[in-house]
Amino acid sequence: MCDNRILRGIVCLGVVAYMAAVVPGCGGSDDSIRLSYSIFFPPTHIQCTTAEAWAREIEERSDGRVQITIHAGGTLTPAAQVYEGVVSGISDIGMSCFAYTRGRFPLLEGLDLPLGYPDGATATRLANEMVRKYQPDEVADTHLLYIHAHGPGILASKRPVRTLEDVAGLRIRATGLSSKVVESLGGAPVGMSQPETYEALQRGVADATLCPIETLKGWKQGEVIDYVIDSSCVGYTTAMFVTMNKAAWDRLPADIQQIFTEVSEEWIAKHGEAWDVADDEGREFVESLGKQTISLDEAEQARWRKRVEPILDEYVANMAARGLPGEAFLADLQEKLAASGQ
């Protein structure tokens, strides 16, 4: 019969071995940092693959000390819950849209206004510049790594649109802020998700959709519209965060934090470029289908800009009521857009 002390020793060694096997960094020399990354884009989307390249770059520059596991397609946290999931530690890192939780990021809603963004690279660059300058408290509960933003939302329609009068009464798929844009232009917003839009256009439930042109290929919606209206004069964007749990960030050694900061800075341009690549592919797709592109003349563009001004005024008034610098934020953003040649 075994001595009880020997049995206890065997059990103890077994527990230690088990913990070393299942707990990262426990019971051995493995000091790797394992992080989870929740992304709402599907795995095949260019923004997801760009994020994967970011993660691999960090792993490489850290000589494998950092290991990032990506959970794409909202499998870890749904799109609207990604930010709070980062705050609470469900994921260490998260990517989603500020706009998916309306009112949660009031000042940063100004980034999405219909200001006439020319492309994703410009929208992405300016979004990062604005956040660095204003340091809004609304994102202070995480460590914000960087932001990216898509190219201008345009109008894709089953009917030709050359003037505001042609927009009147059109049933246009739109959500959130873009619904206000549709209303301002005289259309009737129809709320629905991107997966529902193809069938809605096909069946005539919607006459048009307000979207970045990349969705016309990515969601195949170019097959069920006939015209692309270059309404980038009032082009809105959707700003998207890449952010990290504060406690997880604070636990990183200083040299690893520096790697995260450097790679994130480099990836700002890469995400902006990825949005523009996707837009180019969307444009080529609809052209290959023989769809017609309509450009608004300068006088008509001025009319469209005038129509959306109340949306900007409403933003400024809402920010003033909250004690936030919305007027300065908007004026600064418009000045930066003008300086970029828009």
Backbone torsions as a table, in degrees:
resi	resn	phi	psi	omega
1	MET	NA	131.1	-175.1
2	CYS	-69.6	145.4	173.2
3	ASP	-65.3	138.0	-177.8
4	ASN	-59.9	-32.4	179.5
5	ARG	-66.1	-36.7	177.9
6	ILE	-66.2	-42.0	178.2
7	LEU	-61.0	-44.0	-179.7
8	ARG	-62.4	-37.4	179.4
9	GLY	-65.9	-40.7	178.8
10	ILE	-63.8	-44.7	178.9
11	VAL	-60.6	-43.8	-178.5
12	CYS	-62.2	-44.9	178.5
13	LEU	-62.1	-36.7	178.5
14	GLY	-64.6	-42.3	179.2
15	VAL	-63.6	-43.5	179.8
16	VAL	-61.9	-43.1	179.2
17	ALA	-62.8	-42.2	179.7
18	TYR	-62.9	-44.9	-178.5
19	MET	-64.6	-37.1	178.8
20	ALA	-64.5	-31.4	-178.0
21	ALA	-76.7	-36.2	-172.3
22	VAL	-104.1	-17.3	-177.4
23	VAL	-107.6	118.0	-178.6
24	PRO	-57.3	132.8	174.8
25	GLY	76.0	5.5	-176.1
26	CYS	-101.8	132.3	170.5
27	GLY	74.7	16.9	180.0
28	GLY	-162.0	-165.7	-176.5
29	SER	-92.4	1.0	-178.9
30	ASP	-71.0	106.4	179.5
31	ASP	-110.6	23.7	-179.1
32	SER	-67.4	152.5	-178.8
33	ILE	-105.4	114.7	-177.1
34	ARG	-104.4	124.4	-175.6
35	LEU	-128.4	147.1	176.1
36	SER	-104.0	145.1	-175.9
37	TYR	-132.7	113.0	179.9
38	SER	-95.2	123.7	-179.0
39	ILE	-127.4	133.6	-177.6
40	PHE	-82.4	-20.3	178.0
41	PHE	-68.1	148.4	174.0
42	PRO	-67.5	158.9	-174.6
43	PRO	-57.4	-30.3	-176.1
44	THR	-84.6	-11.3	-177.2
45	HIS	-67.6	142.8	-177.0
46	ILE	-59.8	-30.2	178.8
47	GLN	-74.2	-27.7	175.0
48	CYS	-72.7	-43.4	179.6
49	THR	-67.4	-31.6	175.5
50	THR	-67.5	-39.1	176.3
51	ALA	-65.8	-38.5	177.3
52	GLU	-62.4	-39.3	177.7
53	ALA	-64.3	-37.2	175.5
54	TRP	-60.0	-46.8	-178.7
55	ALA	-63.7	-43.1	-179.3
56	ARG	-66.5	-34.6	178.6
57	GLU	-64.8	-40.9	177.7
58	ILE	-64.7	-42.8	178.1
59	GLU	-60.4	-42.2	-178.1
60	GLU	-67.8	-46.0	-177.5
61	ARG	-69.4	-23.0	177.6
62	SER	-90.2	8.4	-178.5
63	ASP	56.2	36.7	176.4
64	GLY	82.0	3.0	178.9
65	ARG	-68.4	-29.0	178.6
66	VAL	-105.1	131.3	175.7
67	GLN	-125.4	119.4	-176.6
68	ILE	-113.5	121.1	177.3
69	THR	-99.1	121.1	-177.3
70	ILE	-94.2	132.4	175.6
71	HIS	-114.4	95.7	-175.0
72	ALA	-87.6	169.0	174.8
73	GLY	67.2	23.0	179.3
74	GLY	68.4	23.3	-176.0
75	THR	-74.0	-24.8	178.0
76	LEU	-93.6	-46.8	173.8
77	THR	-139.6	133.8	177.3
78	PRO	-60.0	158.1	-173.8
79	ALA	-49.8	-46.2	-176.7
80	ALA	-73.5	-10.5	-177.4
81	GLN	-112.5	3.9	-175.8
82	VAL	-61.5	-46.3	-176.7
83	TYR	-62.3	-49.8	-179.6
84	GLU	-65.3	-28.6	175.7
85	GLY	-64.9	-34.9	175.6
86	VAL	-70.0	-43.7	179.5
87	VAL	-57.4	-44.7	-175.6
88	SER	-83.7	-11.2	178.4
89	GLY	91.8	9.5	174.2
90	ILE	-60.1	-40.0	171.4
91	SER	-127.6	153.9	177.9
92	ASP	-80.3	-34.8	-178.6
93	ILE	-132.2	149.4	179.3
94	GLY	-147.7	149.0	174.3
95	MET	-130.1	125.4	173.6
96	SER	-164.7	-168.9	-176.7
97	CYS	-99.2	136.2	173.3
98	PHE	-57.6	-37.4	-173.9
99	ALA	-68.1	-15.7	-178.3
100	TYR	-70.7	-14.5	173.9
101	THR	-126.0	79.2	-176.1
102	ARG	-58.1	134.2	179.5
103	GLY	90.4	-16.3	-179.2
104	ARG	-75.7	-29.5	-178.2
105	PHE	-128.1	68.2	-170.2
106	PRO	-59.3	-47.9	-177.7
107	LEU	-65.7	-40.8	-177.0
108	LEU	-72.5	-11.3	172.4
109	GLU	-61.0	-22.0	178.0
110	GLY	-62.7	-24.4	178.8
111	LEU	-65.6	-28.9	-173.5
112	ASP	-90.4	0.5	-176.1
113	LEU	-64.2	154.5	-178.6
114	PRO	-76.3	77.2	-172.9
115	LEU	-100.7	-0.1	179.5
116	GLY	86.9	41.2	176.7
117	TYR	-59.5	134.3	-178.1
118	PRO	-83.7	-30.6	-175.6
119	ASP	-166.0	170.6	-177.7
120	GLY	-68.6	-34.5	-179.7
121	ALA	-62.1	-44.1	179.4
122	THR	-67.6	-45.8	179.5
123	ALA	-59.5	-41.6	-179.5
124	THR	-66.8	-46.0	-179.5
125	ARG	-62.4	-46.6	-177.6
126	LEU	-67.3	-36.5	178.7
127	ALA	-59.5	-42.9	179.4
128	ASN	-68.8	-38.7	178.0
129	GLU	-62.3	-42.0	-178.1
130	MET	-67.0	-41.1	-179.4
131	VAL	-67.5	-38.8	178.2
132	ARG	-64.1	-37.4	-178.0
133	LYS	-73.3	-43.9	-171.8
134	TYR	-93.9	-18.6	176.9
135	GLN	42.8	59.2	-173.9
136	PRO	-64.1	136.8	179.4
137	ASP	-61.1	-24.4	-174.7
138	GLU	-65.2	-15.2	175.6
139	VAL	-115.0	14.5	-176.5
140	ALA	-75.6	-11.3	-179.7
141	ASP	-87.0	5.1	170.5
142	THR	-136.4	173.2	172.8
143	HIS	-101.2	105.1	-176.9
144	LEU	-75.5	122.6	-178.6
145	LEU	-87.3	-49.1	175.4
146	TYR	-172.3	174.2	-179.0
147	ILE	-128.6	149.2	167.6
148	HIS	-136.8	160.3	-172.7
149	ALA	-150.1	141.1	-175.2
150	HIS	-76.3	169.0	177.9
151	GLY	-68.9	176.6	-171.3
152	PRO	-61.8	136.7	172.0
153	GLY	-68.5	130.2	-179.6
154	ILE	-121.9	171.5	-180.0
155	LEU	-101.3	121.8	174.5
156	ALA	-113.3	124.8	-167.2
157	SER	-135.5	155.2	173.0
158	LYS	-83.9	-12.7	179.5
159	ARG	-122.2	151.9	177.9
160	PRO	-68.8	140.0	177.4
161	VAL	-130.9	116.1	179.8
162	ARG	-122.2	-17.5	-179.5
163	THR	-141.1	168.4	175.8
164	LEU	-60.0	-33.2	179.8
165	GLU	-62.0	-30.1	178.6
166	ASP	-73.7	-21.6	179.3
167	VAL	-78.2	-29.8	-173.7
168	ALA	-52.4	122.6	176.7
169	GLY	83.6	-8.9	178.6
170	LEU	-64.2	134.8	175.3
171	ARG	-87.3	109.1	-170.4
172	ILE	-116.7	124.2	176.9
173	ARG	-64.8	125.4	-179.9
174	ALA	-161.1	153.7	177.3
175	THR	-137.8	154.5	174.4
176	GLY	57.1	-130.1	-177.8
177	LEU	-60.8	-36.7	-178.7
178	SER	-63.9	-24.9	174.5
179	SER	-63.1	-38.1	177.5
180	LYS	-66.9	-36.3	177.8
181	VAL	-62.6	-45.9	179.3
182	VAL	-59.4	-46.4	179.7
183	GLU	-61.1	-42.1	-179.6
184	SER	-63.1	-32.3	-179.1
185	LEU	-84.9	-5.4	177.1
186	GLY	99.4	3.0	178.5
187	GLY	-87.3	177.0	178.8
188	ALA	-113.2	107.5	-178.4
189	PRO	-67.8	138.2	175.9
190	VAL	-120.6	113.0	-176.4
191	GLY	-80.3	128.5	175.8
192	MET	-168.4	161.4	178.6
193	SER	-78.9	164.9	177.9
194	GLN	-59.1	-41.9	-180.0
195	PRO	-61.1	-23.9	-179.0
196	GLU	-86.0	-15.8	-168.4
197	THR	-69.4	-39.8	-179.0
198	TYR	-55.1	-52.3	-177.8
199	GLU	-65.9	-36.8	179.6
200	ALA	-62.8	-41.4	176.9
201	LEU	-68.8	-41.1	-178.3
202	GLN	-62.6	-39.5	-176.0
203	ARG	-91.4	-4.5	179.3
204	GLY	84.7	9.9	174.4
205	VAL	-66.9	-32.5	174.4
206	ALA	-125.5	145.7	178.6
207	ASP	-94.6	-19.8	-174.4
208	ALA	-160.2	171.3	175.8
209	THR	-140.2	142.4	175.7
210	LEU	-102.2	118.8	-170.0
211	CYS	-164.8	161.8	167.1
212	PRO	-66.5	144.8	-174.6
213	ILE	-63.5	-20.8	179.3
214	GLU	-62.1	-27.2	-179.1
215	THR	-69.1	-20.3	-179.0
216	LEU	-67.5	-24.7	172.2
217	LYS	-96.7	-47.4	-175.0
218	GLY	-58.9	-34.8	178.8
219	TRP	-111.4	9.7	176.2
220	LYS	63.4	16.0	-176.1
221	GLN	-69.5	-18.4	176.2
222	GLY	-60.9	-20.8	179.8
223	GLU	-71.6	-24.0	-172.4
224	VAL	-117.8	19.3	170.1
225	ILE	-124.6	165.4	-178.3
226	ASP	-119.7	-19.4	-176.0
227	TYR	-135.4	141.5	170.8
228	VAL	-114.1	118.5	-178.6
229	ILE	-100.0	120.2	179.5
230	ASP	-75.5	86.7	179.6
231	SER	-102.3	30.8	-177.4
232	SER	-66.0	-11.4	175.6
233	CYS	-61.0	-26.1	174.1
234	VAL	-120.3	30.8	-176.9
235	GLY	-64.3	123.4	174.1
236	TYR	-93.6	168.9	172.2
237	THR	-131.1	176.9	172.2
238	THR	-129.6	112.6	-178.4
239	ALA	-81.3	138.5	-175.9
240	MET	-127.4	135.2	-176.8
241	PHE	-94.6	151.0	163.3
242	VAL	-124.6	110.7	-171.0
243	THR	-137.5	163.4	-171.9
244	MET	-131.3	143.8	175.8
245	ASN	-56.6	132.8	-174.2
246	LYS	-62.5	-43.0	-179.4
247	ALA	-64.8	-39.8	178.4
248	ALA	-64.4	-40.0	177.3
249	TRP	-64.1	-46.6	-177.3
250	ASP	-63.1	-26.6	179.7
251	ARG	-76.7	-15.9	-178.4
252	LEU	-70.8	137.8	172.8
253	PRO	-60.0	154.7	-175.6
254	ALA	-57.6	-39.0	-178.4
255	ASP	-69.1	-31.8	176.7
256	ILE	-72.4	-39.8	175.3
257	GLN	-57.4	-40.6	179.8
258	GLN	-63.6	-39.1	177.5
259	ILE	-63.4	-45.6	178.0
260	PHE	-57.7	-44.8	-177.3
261	THR	-65.1	-44.8	-178.2
262	GLU	-66.2	-45.5	-178.7
263	VAL	-66.5	-40.4	179.6
264	SER	-62.0	-40.2	178.0
265	GLU	-61.2	-41.6	179.1
266	GLU	-67.8	-32.9	-174.6
267	TRP	-80.5	-10.2	174.6
268	ILE	-57.7	-51.4	-179.8
269	ALA	-66.0	-36.7	-178.7
270	LYS	-64.5	-39.7	177.7
271	HIS	-68.3	-41.4	177.5
272	GLY	-60.2	-42.9	177.7
273	GLU	-64.1	-38.4	180.0
274	ALA	-63.1	-39.2	177.2
275	TRP	-63.0	-40.6	-178.3
276	ASP	-71.0	-35.1	174.4
277	VAL	-60.8	-45.0	179.8
278	ALA	-63.4	-39.3	177.4
279	ASP	-64.0	-42.4	178.5
280	ASP	-61.0	-41.8	179.1
281	GLU	-65.7	-37.5	177.2
282	GLY	-64.8	-40.7	179.4
283	ARG	-65.0	-44.8	178.8
284	GLU	-63.3	-35.5	-179.0
285	PHE	-63.8	-48.4	-178.6
286	VAL	-69.2	-31.8	176.1
287	GLU	-66.4	-37.8	178.9
288	SER	-66.1	-23.1	178.3
289	LEU	-88.2	-2.1	178.5
290	GLY	80.2	20.0	179.0
291	LYS	-77.3	152.1	-176.3
292	GLN	-95.9	137.7	174.7
293	THR	-102.8	130.7	-179.1
294	ILE	-112.9	127.2	175.9
295	SER	-103.2	137.0	178.0
296	LEU	-83.5	137.8	177.0
297	ASP	-72.7	169.8	-172.7
298	GLU	-60.9	-40.3	-179.7
299	ALA	-63.8	-40.3	180.0
300	GLU	-69.6	-37.4	176.8
301	GLN	-59.5	-40.8	178.9
302	ALA	-63.1	-38.1	177.8
303	ARG	-63.5	-41.8	-178.9
304	TRP	-66.4	-41.5	178.1
305	ARG	-61.9	-40.5	179.8
306	LYS	-62.7	-37.9	-177.7
307	ARG	-65.4	-32.3	-176.4
308	VAL	-91.7	-2.3	179.8
309	GLU	-55.9	-37.8	178.4
310	PRO	-59.2	-27.9	177.5
311	ILE	-65.9	-39.6	178.6
312	LEU	-68.1	-42.4	179.1
313	ASP	-62.4	-39.4	179.3
314	GLU	-64.7	-39.6	177.4
315	TYR	-60.9	-47.9	-179.1
316	VAL	-60.6	-44.0	-179.6
317	ALA	-64.7	-41.9	179.6
318	ASN	-64.7	-38.7	179.1
319	MET	-69.1	-38.4	177.9
320	ALA	-61.9	-39.2	178.8
321	ALA	-64.8	-26.5	179.2
322	ARG	-92.1	-3.5	-177.3
323	GLY	75.5	26.8	-178.7
324	LEU	-108.8	150.9	-174.0
325	PRO	-80.2	54.4	-177.0
326	GLY	-63.5	-39.4	-178.7
327	GLU	-63.0	-46.0	179.3
328	ALA	-66.7	-40.2	-179.7
329	PHE	-60.3	-48.1	-178.8
330	LEU	-65.8	-45.5	-179.1
331	ALA	-62.3	-40.2	179.2
332	ASP	-63.9	-44.1	-179.4
333	LEU	-64.7	-42.6	178.4
334	GLN	-63.9	-37.6	178.3
335	GLU	-65.5	-41.3	177.9
336	LYS	-64.5	-39.4	177.1
337	LEU	-63.3	-43.0	179.5
338	ALA	-63.4	-39.3	-179.2
339	ALA	-68.7	-24.4	179.1
340	SER	-82.2	2.1	176.0
341	GLY	98.9	10.0	-177.6
342	GLN	-101.3	NA	NA
